Amino acid sequence: MASDDLGPVLEHAGVKATQLHRAELNIIGRTVTKVRPEEFIEACTYAPGLSWDDGQSRPPGTFEIHGHDWWIDVSDPANREYLLVIIVAAALADTLRPNLPVTVRWIAQVMPGVLTPQSVHTDNAGPHVNLVRLADPQIPAELTDDVNQQDFTEFVAAVDAAPAVLPLPAGGAITVTR
């Protein structure tokens, strides 16, 4: 995946900042998904480079409820890649629910074992994300103790049963090549 694949999504959402606070992430979320904004934001808080305005650092996966402002620096390639995965996971959640009760965060964790983002572009309709379905989906190694095999199998089956082109609520689409 090219390092600038997040760019078209940010451009379409009208977000120009490199430090994305909750307000910008809400705008991005509304551009690509109908999931509850809180669920989209919760998934974003697991970004590898989540930062706080007060300069403190916290272990990955730690997100506290407090008055401090947090943000994701999308000038960092790992954060850009992660945010693109969250965007795709949120769009997939729209398609797979209510038949498969999965969260955006769960999809984002297991998606690399099933789908690989290939490219992103925008046109007048909105962002278009092209994904390739892996030939032999496997639970990512770091998740084998945490993800139920049957849940993973059901997710793969739901992805396979979904249409090849999944429209995004605000325009654009996700295309899955099998």
Long-range contacts (C-beta under 8 A, 24 or more apart in sequence): 1-81, 1-84, 1-116, 1-117, 1-118, 1-119, 2-119, 3-77, 3-80, 5-80, 5-84, 5-117, 5-119, 5-120, 6-74, 6-80, 6-81, 6-83, 6-84, 6-87, 6-120, 7-120, 8-120, 8-121, 8-122, 8-127, 9-84, 9-87, 9-120, 9-122, 9-127, 10-74, 11-122, 12-122, 12-126, 12-127, 12-172, 18-73, 18-74, 18-75, 19-51, 19-71, 19-72, 19-73, 19-74, 20-71, 20-72, 20-73, 20-74, 20-83, 21-69, 21-70, 21-71, 22-70, 25-72, 28-83, 28-87, 29-90, 30-170, 31-126, 31-127, 31-168, 31-170, 32-87, 32-90, 32-91, 32-127, 32-168, 32-169, 32-170, 32-172, 33-87, 33-90, 33-91, 33-93, 33-94, 33-104, 33-168, 33-169, 34-94, 34-169, 35-90, 35-93, 35-94, 35-104, 39-90, 39-93, 39-103, 39-104, 39-105, 40-86, 40-90, 40-104, 42-104, 42-105, 43-86, 43-89, 43-90, 43-103, 43-104, 43-105, 43-108, 44-72, 44-83, 44-86, 45-70, 46-82, 46-105, 46-108, 47-72, 47-79, 47-82, 47-83, 48-76, 48-78, 48-79, 48-82, 49-73, 49-76, 49-78, 49-79, 82-108, 84-117, 84-120, 84-129, 85-111, 85-112, 85-117, 87-129, 88-115, 88-117, 88-129, 88-131, 88-174, 91-129, 91-166, 91-168, 91-174, 92-159, 92-162, 92-166, 92-174, 94-166, 94-169, 95-162, 95-163, 95-166, 96-155, 96-158, 96-159, 96-162, 99-158, 100-154, 100-155, 100-158, 102-151, 102-155, 107-155, 109-140, 109-143, 109-147, 110-139, 110-140, 110-143, 110-147, 110-152, 110-155, 112-140, 113-137, 113-138, 113-139, 113-140, 113-143, 113-152, 114-155, 114-156, 114-159, 115-159, 115-176, 118-177, 122-172, 123-172, 125-171, 125-172, 125-173, 126-168, 126-170, 126-171, 126-172, 126-173, 127-168, 127-171, 127-172, 128-172, 128-173, 128-174, 128-175, 129-172, 129-173, 129-174, 129-175, 130-174, 130-175, 130-177, 131-174, 131-175, 131-176, 131-177, 132-176, 132-177, 133-159, 133-160, 133-176, 133-177, 133-178
